[in-house]
């Protein structure tokens, strides 16, 4: 069986954790044989998944690209998806919505409890490339956690913080799993569907603070206060509408043919000007970033309820155990057909959680 995940050239800890989390729960299962694909952590439930005799989904989510056109095919066995919005998008049984498998990280013995100190900022990997936020964190006295670094190192850094400011969704997921309060922010790039999906699975709401990009051009154009709380101040009805809109927009986009995007001359010139201005104003922008981070760190953080997290962890482990039993019974052998997708899962309570982990 082959482990399918997004492997980036720059590194991204949220995707890279697939390599050791599944080996812990399913040792010896993955041998690279692409007759069967195991699809785990990530916003990867899309048409990019290769065809295979067996395609096993364990906690994956939707949100990028086009949905698979053959989800009613017998090759699919869906044990769990990341949340209720993924289940809705693929027209699956709502009971398949469990949680992002990254919530299981605290169950791994190598991530022992650590002493906590300070505030940490975890940007999206695209934001981390700019370099200004590193300087901003240093000036604010906060830790900058680069999501492109080695996954276990990033996880330990997050678990050792007292508060996490997260633009990276897995920065927030890991913080929540290790019981570190977190605050979500948006800096120019946002994919709300995946955030709503995970948050709703843990009975939370995704209400980020918008800080904008640290570049001179947006700073000149935008004279508003540095940290906007528009989304955080939405009414319950407005929030529900925004969630519905995120799902509807994604489903509509995912049904269209894939577009070929070619950056034009204007885009290249604008990018060049931004780079020049950013270099010239690096210190000024870093000061602005430091002020914003300090302001954000004083806002009320979020954390899922202990009981909800334990319940979701236990349910995910049950689904993994059900998969292991099916694998042992030969359900994914070349000669045996699959059962219908979405069948009932084994309700047995996992031993690892009975022992207080």
Steps between C-alpha positions, in 0.01 A plus 500: 500500500621850417466803727363790293574853622614834367880506496623855444848597386517776764371290790170537685470337841123447478544268203834353607356365828326231293835323476528418869146524642366216286809287555425523874137387468548268201856364520616300202190575289660728244730338245456736205272266304261734315236232455349657814522868603465617861392867513555662839585848629449796272259687276560235237164339433494610138524386140879493541481168683619232255271219397566177685324174575450618859493860628469530877411838655586560866433856612577687179323822406382690194565862412739512204459408136225284360321220681551143374238422237485131594425507873215254446753251364559180703870581522432755776482406868440806716556437870509864608524852360630815667165659578133555414570735208710240319223246560247746359714585198537134398140408593619249759342375822544775766619228740821478296595850619742438789801738511842573356731209594762747628300510826654157571854638535488523883443122506848440358750428783775708335304819562532509877347795689734800499528813713329792330607857453430799283299580190568335163389596149450227237445651154383325188804372309441757224512781756815359658691548174491881528733531798336806654294309755817345643630848578158608628492207746850580623401862567183393681691247710304208351619170352476463123419139406578428137252239365754398235737356760519134604154392617590358843700810582203723409259289706721518808536878461123543483440269797751700707326837453255662740307661217506440123403757238428291192459580135588135429195283560713212625672746731162549667409129484824392667473773762143395581597132518773578755262730690682822407256793454509645148383800298436474126616778268479565126782671317388547142431133419204313642335164433206513743338170400774283647515707820122488550507127427752420774358747753142376467618140550623611842191711576679832443470794264765644272504875560841630392644848538610660175843662516574545131829444321820666613580688181519869421232514228209363710622714792473818291158409362344389825462757776292286732609382843776245492303205635147453369253289696219509243465121481540454873206737558259323261160407639410132521278535192773676302748234604272215389446677168875539448552126561227409252649741246844343539364152426282615209785696342737204523252250357425735207869555428585132531248408229658727239782390266844574637625839380847565363647804671778696330631808684493805274753779462305728734512240778876457458561875511284539810684214672833664419387835642374331817832323552691827455276692739504220755880499505508878540244502779588176678567665837185712490287203404652281770413766758144498375488121520636505855225743606233283341626180662515669840143626456379156391668324793272695738180378334295206639642168371310186403526139614267206444339337802706222659213252473437575133867452412520169690185377330632586151836339576329183620277490192792540262691220670189282469488569126870417466445174689208418273722552197769280654246221556378528141857490375574188705183338363625553146254773399768676296658201332512488121248216481236623743243769409429791731193526719277803431660827621381669818410184692465501879825515693622273776391663831773338710671742739873536422738379770733796450227738621381275781838547663448874541691626194 
